[in-house]
Amino acid sequence: MLYVTHVNVDLDAIAHNVEQARKLSPRAKVLVAVKADGYGHGAVAVSRHLAKLGLADWFGVATTPEGIELREAGITQPILKLSPCLTDDELDAAIAFEITPTVIDAASIAAVSAAVGRAGGKGFAVHMAVDTGMRRIGCSPADAAGLARTIGADPALKLQGLFTHFPISDQPAGDEFTAGQIVTLEGVATQIQQDRAAAGLEPVELVHASNSAAVLGHPTDFGMVRPGIMAYGYYPDAQTPRPVELRPALSWKSQISYCKPVSAGETVGYGRTWTAPVDSWVATVPVGYGDGFSRLNSNRGRMLVGGVSYPIVGRVCMDQTMLDLGPVVAGQPAPAEVGDEVVIIGQQGSESIDADELAALMGTISYEVTCLINKRVVRYYSE
């Protein structure tokens, strides 16, 4: 059964995009970010496909339940929770499901250590975040070596990774800032590795920093990279270098559910925000902000029907959106009818709409456009 409003995800396109990340960072392990349900593409299906092909060494999640979902789906690759666990219950679950936690200070280190102790374990791997300029999470570079020594002295823990995050690696104007962050992390890593060698400890296995933008435009010698949006076929910013071709993996489709003539001067939708300038055919599409099609698209944007672009008119409703199919011409039928395919994101004939276009209309980024598509919209997968 094919549901009317649905998303198609091309898993081979995602595989292609991750292969491009591997080509740009041939000596590095690859962590694919599958948080937020794989940026709206479906974390389980994406992770299974990449795991099957051996393209992802790690997966990255934002929450412990996201990691548990992957484990319960059979994913065995290491999973990094990219932010600290905040409660004992969450930590206990992360340890039980072998989800690698992030630590950022003495308190988070102690909390993970206690959780490992409750589980009767030892040598549980953690990654430590260092704040080199994002100002979101992470310890100060000046505190990193001391915290690393604390971890090294704790038999419950193993410092497996050290990482930071770049806030402006997607824009050439930020190149100097990003370069400075790289130098800072290199310095921190060198100090920690020297300390561990002096203490007879194994070196930190993984130092990582590169998000999609850095993979594309700021090559480093760090041991792992973390592609996110590029895995799903989008460049982080219009200014980001494009050394490889990416393939958008997601298309979003529906059908016309109703089509009716609206007389000149009549209004359409909540708030009566659009008035037909002439007798017009107006089509209804069963997709709305309840599906993740933003209300910001009201009275702007477009959808494709029969390979033709038609404007959105009136306010986007929770479950439905209206299109202006053009003027009523005496003796001629409407240009489309109930059941005709509607493309919200994707290609139809020579016309196409991508997430970047919707993002520009909404004043946001492609990441948000695909993440907004909620689980009410059924996903279908092809390889």
N, C-alpha and C positions, 0 to 999 in steps of 0.2 A: 504493500500500500504506500503510495506516495502522497504525503501530506501537502496540502495546498501551499502553505507558506513554509519554506524549508531552506536549508543551507546545504550546498554541495562543497565538500572539501576534497581537493586533489592531493592525496598523501604523497604522490610521487613529486609534485611540485615542492612540497616541504622538504622531501629528501634531497631534491636538486639544490635547494637553497642552503641546506646544511652542508652539502658537499662543497658549495662555494666558500662557506666559512672555513672548512677544513683546508681548502686549497690556499686560502689567504693566510692561514696559520698552520702550516704543515707539521710543525714540531710540537704543537700544543694539543692537549686534551680538549674536548669540546663539551661544555655544559649547555644544554638547550633549555632555555627558560620556558616552562609550560605552566606557569602560574596563571591565575585568572582563566582557568579552563583552556589552557593553550591559547591565550589571547582570543578566546571565543571560538577556536577551531575544534576544541575537544581534546583535553589533555590525555585522556586514556588512549584514544585512537592514535593520536600523534606519537605518543611515547612508545606504544607497542610497535608502530611501523618503524620508527627510527631505531628502536632496540633490535628488531628483527634484522635490519640491514646493517647493524653495527656502526651506525653513524653518530650516536650519542654516547659519550663516556659517562656523563652525569646528566641529571635533570635538576632543574631549579624550581622551587615552589616558594610561595609567600606564606602559606599557613600549614600547620600540621595536618589538618584534615585533607588538604590537597595532596600531601605526601602519602597519607594513609590510603587515599583513593587509588593512587598508583600502585602501592604495594598490594592492595587487595585485587588489583587487576593483573597481577603477575609480573610487575616491573621489578627486576632484580638489580639494576644499575644503582650506583650510589645516588642519593637524593639529598640536595643541600637546601635547607630552609634558610632563605636569604635574609632573615631578620631574627632577633632573639625570641625565644619562648618566654611567655610572661607568667605562667602559672605552673605549679607543681604538676597538676593534672596533664597539662600540655607537654611538659617535659617527660613525664612518665610514658605518655603515648609515643612521643618521638623516639625515646630510647627503645621501647618495645618493638616499634616498626623500623628500627634502624634508619632513622632520618637524621642526617647530620645537622646538629644545631650550630647556630652562629652565636659567638660570644663577643661582648663589646666592652666589658669592664669587670672589676673584681666581683661584683654581685652576680653577674650572669655566669661567670666562671664557677663560682661557689654553688650556684643553683644547679648547673648541669652536673657538677661533681656529686652533689647530694643525690640527684636522680639516678645517676649511674650506680651509686652505692645502694640505693633502695632496690635496684634491679639485680644486685649482686655481681655487677660487672667490673671491669677495669679496662684501661686503655681505650676508652670510647673516643672516637675521632670528633674533633670540633674544628671549625674555621673561625678565625678572628678577623673582624672587620676593623679597618683603620680609616679614620676620616681624614682624607687628604684634600677636601674642598667641597664635598657635596653637602655637608652639614645636616645629614639625615640620621644615620647611625654610625657608630664606630668610635674607637678610642682615639685619643690624640696620638700623633706619631711619636711624641715625646714619652708617652706612657706605654707604647707597644712592647718594647723590650722587657720592661718589668712585668707586664702581664703575661708575656710569653714565658718568662721564668717561672711565674706562678703555676702556669699550666704544666710546664716541664717537670715541676717538683711534685705534681699530683698524680699518683699511680692510677687514679680513676680515669684520667684524661690523656689524650694524645693530640698535640697540635698538628693537625694534618694540613691545614690551609690558612692562608693569609690573603686578604683581599680588600679592595677599595672599589669605589664607583665614580664614574665620570659624569659631571652634570652638563658639560657643553662640548663633548667630543664630536657632536653631530654638525657643528658649525665651524667653518674656517676661522672666524673671528675669535674662537676660543682655543685655537691651537697652542698658544703659549701657555695658557692656564693648564691645559691637558698635559702638555709636556712637563710642566712643573709637578703635576701630580704623579706622573710616572717616575720622575727622579726621586720624589719623596718616598714612594713605595719601595723603590729599589734600595734606597738607603736604609729604610726600616727592615726590609728583608735581609740585607747584608748583615746588619747588626744582630738580628735574631739568629741567623744561621751561624755566625761566629760564636755567639754565646752558647748555642746548642752544641757546637763542635767542642768547645772548651769543657762543657759539662759531660761530654761523652754521649750525647743524645743524637738520634738520627736527625738529619735536616728536615725542615718543613717540606713536605712533598709537593704542595701546590701553591703557587703564588698566582693570583688572577685579578684582572681589572677590566678587561675589554668587553664592553657591551657591543651591540651591533655596529654603532657608529665608529667605535675604535677598531673593531675588526676590519671595517671598510677603509678607514683613513688614518689609523695610528698603530701600525704594527709594533709589537713589543716582543721581548724574549721571555715573557712570563710563561708558566707551564700550563695554563688553561685559559680559554676564552669562553665568553658567555653570550652567544648570539640569542637575541630575543626576536624583535620585530622582523629582522631580516630572514629568520627561518620561515616566516609566514608570507614573505614575498614583497615586503615594503622597505623602502629606505627610510631611515629615521627622520630625515629632513631634506627639503629640496636642495640644500647646499651640501649635503653629505657626498663625498666622493663615491663614484659608482664604478669601481674597478671590475665588478662582475655583474652579470645579468641575473636578476631575481625574478621569480615567477609567482605572482599572487595566487594563493591556493584556494581562496574562498569565493564562492559565488552565492548570491542570496536571491531567491526567486519566489514568486507567488502567482496568483491568477486574478483576473477580473472577476469580481463576485456580483457586480451589478452595473448596468449602464443605462443612463436616462438622459433625456433632453432637459436642459435648464433654460428657461426663458431669459432674455436680456433683462437686466435689472434685478433678477433674483439672486439671493445670496446662498453661499455654500458653507456648511460647517459651523462649529461652535464659535460664538462671538460674531458671526456674520462678517468675517474678515475679508471675504472675497465675493465680488459681485460680477456676474457674467456680463461682459461688455456687449455681447451679441447672443442670440440663441446658440447654445453650446451643448455638446455632448460631454457629460461628466461621468467618469468611471470610478467605481469604488474598488479598492484593493484591500484585502483583509490582512493588513499589517499596520502596526502602530507602535506607540511608545511602550506598550505592554510587551512587545516583542524585542524592544531595544532600538526601534527606529525613532530617533529623537524628535521630540516636539519642536526642536530648533529648525527642523526642515519644513515647518509650516510656511506655506506661500512662497517657497523657494525650493530649489532642487528639482529633480526630475526622475522619472522612471522610463523604462523602455518597454514598448509593446509593439510587436510586429516589426522590430528593427527600427522603430521611430521613437524619438525622444518626446515625451509629453511632460508638461510642467505640473508640479504639485500645487493644488489650490485649496484654500481653506486651512484650518488648523489640523495637524496630525492628531487623530484621536487615539485612545488607548489601544484600540484593536483594528482601526481602519484608517485609510488615507484616500483622498480623492485626487483624480487627475483630470485636467482639461484636455479632452481629445480634439478640440477644435470646433468650428462653427457647424451648426446644423444646416445642411443643404437639402432643399426640397427634393423629394423623390429619391434621395440617396440614403443608404443605411449608415449607421455609426461606423467609424473606421475600425472599431474593435467590438468584440462581443464577450459575453460571459464565458469563462473558461479559457480565454486567451492567456498565454504566459506573460508574466510581468517580471522584468529583471530590475532588481533594486541595486545589487552589486554584481558586475559581471559583463559579459558581452552578448549581444544579440544582433546578428547581421554585422553591419560595419560600425555600429555604435557600441560604446562601452562606458561603464561607470565604475570607478574604483573607490576604495576607501579614502584615498587622498582627496578625491573630489568632494565626497561627503564631509570630510574633516574640514576642508577649507570653508564650506558653507556654514558649518557649525562653530567655526572658530576654535577648532581643537586639532588633534592629531589622529593619524590612522589607527594607532593603538586603541584609542577610546572607541572608535567606530566599531571595530570588530569585537572588542570586549563587551560592548553594550548588548550584543545579540544574545539574548538569554536562552535558558534551556527549554523554554516553551517552544522555541523554533527547532524542529527536528533536524539533526545533522545526518547527511548521507555521505559515505566515503567511497572514493575510487582510488585505485592504485595504477 
